[in-house]
Amino acid sequence: MMKEKNIIRYLILIYWIFFEALTVIDKIIPDVFPYWVGADFYTLFVKLFASLGITNPIFATIALAGIASFESYILVLFLLSFFNLYKGKNKVSEQWFYKGALFSVLLFSLFSIGDQIFGERSNLLEHTIFLIMLIVSWVVFNYTNQIKEKLTKLTFSKDVKVALFMGIILTAITSYSIFNFSNSTFSNKTQAVEGQEVIQGIYKFDFPFLADKFVLKKTIKTFEAKYPALKINYIYTAPNELNTKKKTHMLLYVFTDKR
C-alpha cells in the first residue's frame, strides 16, 4: 500500500527525471542511431552564434557544454528528491525538488531570453510551455501536503486486469510497428542515393527521411566514381539546405558538364 500523495509525487519526479536524462543523452548522442533520432545541437548552436556574427565555434562549444552540465546537475537534484521520497524523508525530498525546479525554471528562462535574441520563436513557445509545466509541477508537489493521509491499496480487480491486458496488447502492437519501421528505414541513414538524369547533364536525387549531410557526401562521392567523365558545376537543393536537426525530405539537383 502507498499514500495517495506520494503516488502523485512519484509520478511528477519520474517525469522530470526522464525528461532531464533524455535531454542530457541528446547532448551526448547528437546524431541518428537505431531507435534514436537526436538533435544536432552543436550545429544548431554554431548557426545561432554565427547569426550574431560570432563565427568562432569555441563559443558554441562552451555554451553547449555549459548547458549540458547545468542539465546534468538538475538531473542529480531530481534523483536526490526521488531517493529521499523513497526513504520516507518527505521534507528533504521537497527541498531537493524545489532546488531542481528552481534551477530548471532559471534554465528555461535563459533559454527563452536566448530564443528572443536569436529569433527562434517556435523554440520560445516550447520553452515557455516547459517553464509553466515546472511551476505547475512544483505547486502540485506542494499541494499534496494538504491531502489527508489515506492509503491506497493496489488491487487487481476485474476492470484493472482487463485494462492491463488491453494495454499490454496495444503496447506490443505499437512496439512491433516502431521496431519494424526502424529496421526497414534506417538503411536510409547510410546508403548513397541513386540519381536520375532528368535533363541532359542534370541529375535529380530524391533524399528520403533520415538522410543527412553524411549521406549527401557519400552520394556525391558515389556519383563522381560512377561518372568519372562528368564534372560537377553546381549543386542545388530544395529546401536550400539539408536540415540535420529535423531530418526532413530533400531534393538535390546536380548540374554537370563533360570534362
C-alpha positions as a printed NumPy array, in Angstrom:
array([[  0.   ,   0.   ,   0.   ],
       [  1.101,   3.558,  -0.691],
       [ -0.003,   7.006,   0.388],
       [ -2.04 ,   8.803,  -2.288],
       [  0.018,  11.979,  -2.141],
       [  3.238,  10.031,  -2.627],
       [  1.878,   8.405,  -5.792],
       [  1.417,  11.873,  -7.312],
       [  4.88 ,  12.923,  -6.184],
       [  6.491,   9.804,  -7.611],
       [  4.814,  10.405, -10.982],
       [  5.984,  14.04 , -11.068],
       [  9.559,  13.088, -10.184],
       [  9.672,  10.2  , -12.661],
       [  8.512,  12.522, -15.453],
       [ 11.181,  15.174, -14.798],
       [ 13.919,  12.598, -14.182],
       [ 13.253,  11.014, -17.577],
       [ 12.941,  14.447, -19.171],
       [ 16.323,  15.622, -17.899],
       [ 18.025,  12.257, -18.504],
       [ 16.917,  12.113, -22.137],
       [ 17.863,  15.76 , -22.602],
       [ 21.402,  15.055, -21.379],
       [ 21.634,  11.926, -23.553],
       [ 20.541,  14.031, -26.527],
       [ 23.596,  16.22 , -25.946],
       [ 25.889,  13.183, -25.702],
       [ 24.405,  11.491, -28.801],
       [ 23.951,  14.334, -31.318],
       [ 23.313,  12.13 , -34.347],
       [ 20.936,   9.475, -35.649],
       [ 21.31 ,   5.902, -34.42 ],
       [ 18.996,   2.878, -34.45 ],
       [ 15.874,   3.769, -32.432],
       [ 17.242,   7.23 , -31.684],
       [ 16.891,  10.436, -33.721],
       [ 18.755,  13.069, -31.774],
       [ 19.015,  16.779, -32.434],
       [ 22.321,  18.14 , -33.728],
       [ 22.657,  20.799, -31.033],
       [ 26.276,  21.584, -31.873],
       [ 25.448,  22.517, -35.471],
       [ 22.421,  24.469, -34.254],
       [ 24.471,  26.44 , -31.721],
       [ 27.154,  27.212, -34.304],
       [ 24.485,  28.608, -36.647],
       [ 22.83 ,  30.625, -33.887],
       [ 26.088,  32.265, -32.818],
       [ 27.048,  32.827, -36.464],
       [ 23.775,  34.715, -36.936],
       [ 25.13 ,  37.227, -34.394],
       [ 28.45 ,  37.453, -36.208],
       [ 30.262,  35.157, -33.761],
       [ 31.8  ,  32.585, -36.09 ],
       [ 34.409,  31.051, -33.776],
       [ 32.985,  27.599, -32.836],
       [ 34.599,  27.745, -29.392],
       [ 31.75 ,  29.953, -28.153],
       [ 29.106,  27.464, -29.316],
       [ 31.11 ,  24.624, -27.746],
       [ 31.404,  26.377, -24.39 ],
       [ 27.697,  27.296, -24.384],
       [ 26.617,  23.743, -25.226],
       [ 28.95 ,  22.195, -22.642],
       [ 27.725,  24.637, -20.005],
       [ 24.068,  23.885, -20.693],
       [ 24.702,  20.126, -20.673],
       [ 26.488,  20.438, -17.303],
       [ 23.637,  22.537, -15.908],
       [ 21.073,  19.965, -17.048],
       [ 23.149,  17.134, -15.538],
       [ 23.166,  18.972, -12.199],
       [ 19.373,  19.39 , -12.333],
       [ 19.018,  15.664, -13.054],
       [ 21.026,  14.886,  -9.905],
       [ 18.741,  17.152,  -7.841],
       [ 15.619,  15.342,  -9.057],
       [ 17.253,  11.971,  -8.391],
       [ 18.077,  13.034,  -4.821],
       [ 14.465,  14.135,  -4.348],
       [ 13.246,  10.748,  -5.606],
       [ 15.689,   8.856,  -3.365],
       [ 14.609,  10.761,  -0.239],
       [ 10.947,  10.307,  -1.076],
       [ 11.567,   6.574,  -1.357],
       [ 13.268,   6.646,   2.059],
       [ 10.221,   8.392,   3.543],
       [ 12.025,  11.703,   4.079],
       [  9.285,  13.85 ,   2.567],
       [ 10.591,  17.196,   3.813],
       [ 14.072,  16.544,   2.472],
       [ 12.546,  15.362,  -0.809],
       [ 10.597,  18.621,  -1.065],
       [ 13.792,  20.63 ,  -0.564],
       [ 15.66 ,  18.79 ,  -3.322],
       [ 12.71 ,  19.026,  -5.695],
       [ 12.425,  22.749,  -5.003],
       [ 16.103,  23.209,  -5.906],
       [ 15.68 ,  21.158,  -9.076],
       [ 12.556,  23.062, -10.096],
       [ 14.191,  26.406,  -9.263],
       [ 17.266,  25.732, -11.401],
       [ 15.059,  24.34 , -14.188],
       [ 12.939,  27.498, -14.205],
       [ 16.155,  29.537, -14.323],
       [ 17.46 ,  27.444, -17.234],
       [ 14.241,  27.701, -19.251],
       [ 14.135,  31.434, -18.54 ],
       [ 17.634,  31.75 , -20.014],
       [ 16.527,  29.631, -22.979],
       [ 13.569,  31.966, -23.519],
       [ 15.834,  35.021, -23.48 ],
       [ 18.175,  33.305, -25.941],
       [ 15.247,  32.394, -28.21 ],
       [ 14.288,  36.06 , -28.456],
       [ 17.871,  37.142, -29.12 ],
       [ 18.329,  34.531, -31.854],
       [ 14.792,  34.96 , -33.228],
       [ 13.752,  31.345, -32.519],
       [ 10.016,  31.922, -31.986],
       [  8.98 ,  28.264, -32.167],
       [ 11.546,  27.332, -29.508],
       [ 10.354,  30.243, -27.387],
       [  6.861,  28.713, -27.265],
       [  8.305,  25.297, -26.429],
       [ 10.481,  26.57 , -23.585],
       [  7.654,  28.701, -22.18 ],
       [  5.39 ,  25.647, -22.035],
       [  8.048,  23.675, -20.143],
       [  8.544,  26.595, -17.772],
       [  4.807,  26.643, -16.989],
       [  4.816,  22.862, -16.532],
       [  7.624,  23.168, -13.984],
       [  5.747,  25.761, -11.966],
       [  2.569,  23.662, -12.048],
       [  4.576,  20.582, -11.011],
       [  6.008,  22.454,  -8.033],
       [  2.552,  23.69 ,  -6.965],
       [  1.04 ,  20.2  ,  -7.209],
       [  4.054,  18.669,  -5.432],
       [  3.487,  21.028,  -2.502],
       [ -0.316,  20.847,  -2.632],
       [ -0.189,  17.13 ,  -1.871],
       [  0.758,  18.09 ,   1.698],
       [ -2.829,  19.231,   2.176],
       [ -4.255,  15.872,   1.135],
       [ -5.461,  13.86 ,   4.09 ],
       [ -3.412,  10.795,   4.844],
       [ -5.028,   7.926,   3.002],
       [ -3.548,   4.619,   1.978],
       [ -4.258,   3.376,  -1.5  ],
       [ -4.225,  -0.373,  -1.896],
       [ -3.235,  -1.541,  -5.34 ],
       [ -5.636,  -4.371,  -6.109],
       [ -6.149,  -6.257,  -9.351],
       [ -9.905,  -6.176,  -9.834],
       [-11.566,  -7.468, -12.988],
       [-11.585,  -3.998, -14.576],
       [ -7.898,  -3.472, -13.769],
       [ -6.987,  -6.852, -15.266],
       [ -8.916,  -6.078, -18.465],
       [ -7.23 ,  -2.667, -18.715],
       [ -3.778,  -4.2  , -18.159],
       [ -4.431,  -6.893, -20.767],
       [ -5.575,  -4.356, -23.369],
       [ -2.652,  -2.099, -22.512],
       [ -0.148,  -4.943, -22.99 ],
       [ -1.701,  -5.888, -26.358],
       [ -1.649,  -2.272, -27.624],
       [  1.895,  -1.787, -26.338],
       [  3.074,  -4.944, -28.122],
       [  1.454,  -3.909, -31.408],
       [  2.847,  -0.366, -31.199],
       [  6.337,  -1.563, -30.241],
       [  6.406,  -4.069, -33.119],
       [  5.355,  -1.34 , -35.551],
       [  8.064,   1.057, -34.323],
       [ 10.852,  -1.547, -34.382],
       [  9.77 ,  -2.792, -37.802],
       [  9.739,   0.751, -39.208],
       [ 13.174,   1.465, -37.761],
       [ 14.684,  -1.74 , -39.172],
       [ 13.253,  -1.098, -42.63 ],
       [ 14.15 ,   2.594, -42.908],
       [ 17.412,   3.054, -41.002],
       [ 19.427,   1.987, -44.045],
       [ 18.49 ,   5.407, -45.476],
       [ 20.918,   6.839, -42.933],
       [ 23.931,   5.147, -44.534],
       [ 23.131,   4.336, -48.17 ],
       [ 24.048,   6.66 , -51.02 ],
       [ 21.097,   7.905, -53.075],
       [ 20.861,   6.872, -56.73 ],
       [ 20.342,   9.796, -59.11 ],
       [ 18.268,  10.035, -62.287],
       [ 19.133,  12.176, -65.295],
       [ 16.089,  14.441, -65.804],
       [ 17.667,  16.704, -68.452],
       [ 20.937,  16.196, -70.265],
       [ 23.681,  16.922, -67.76 ],
       [ 21.258,  17.45 , -64.839],
       [ 20.705,  14.669, -62.305],
       [ 17.994,  14.53 , -59.655],
       [ 18.464,  12.842, -56.267],
       [ 15.449,  12.15 , -54.059],
       [ 16.728,  12.057, -50.468],
       [ 14.471,  10.12 , -48.08 ],
       [ 13.65 ,  10.786, -44.454],
       [ 16.688,  10.344, -42.14 ],
       [ 19.179,  11.154, -44.893],
       [ 21.63 ,  13.748, -43.573],
       [ 24.841,  15.536, -44.552],
       [ 26.834,  12.293, -44.362],
       [ 24.502,  10.666, -46.879],
       [ 24.903,  13.767, -49.05 ],
       [ 28.715,  13.462, -49.035],
       [ 28.55 ,   9.746, -49.736],
       [ 26.078,  10.328, -52.585],
       [ 28.338,  12.891, -54.275],
       [ 31.396,  10.645, -53.941],
       [ 29.468,   7.675, -55.35 ],
       [ 28.216,   9.805, -58.247],
       [ 31.725,  11.047, -59.081],
       [ 33.056,   7.491, -59.014],
       [ 30.229,   6.263, -61.265],
       [ 30.585,   9.095, -63.789],
       [ 34.319,   9.966, -63.941],
       [ 33.836,  11.694, -67.307],
       [ 31.476,  14.278, -65.759],
       [ 32.439,  17.42 , -63.879],
       [ 30.033,  18.831, -61.262],
       [ 29.46 ,  22.547, -61.833],
       [ 26.652,  23.302, -59.416],
       [ 24.558,  21.599, -56.731],
       [ 21.047,  22.834, -55.944],
       [ 18.933,  21.619, -53.034],
       [ 15.278,  22.12 , -52.156],
       [ 14.885,  23.187, -49.39 ],
       [ 18.036,  25.29 , -49.666],
       [ 19.944,  23.248, -47.069],
       [ 19.871,  19.758, -45.648],
       [ 18.21 ,  20.179, -42.271],
       [ 20.16 ,  17.825, -39.999],
       [ 18.023,  18.737, -36.983],
       [ 14.608,  17.798, -38.349],
       [ 15.838,  15.156, -40.827],
       [ 13.431,  16.405, -43.478],
       [ 12.959,  15.137, -47.023],
       [ 15.133,  16.853, -49.617],
       [ 15.59 ,  17.023, -53.381],
       [ 19.047,  17.554, -54.806],
       [ 19.931,  18.518, -58.383],
       [ 23.469,  18.118, -59.738],
       [ 24.452,  20.152, -62.815],
       [ 27.313,  18.605, -64.776],
       [ 29.451,  19.083, -67.901],
       [ 31.786,  16.74 , -69.696],
       [ 35.42 ,  17.017, -68.694]])
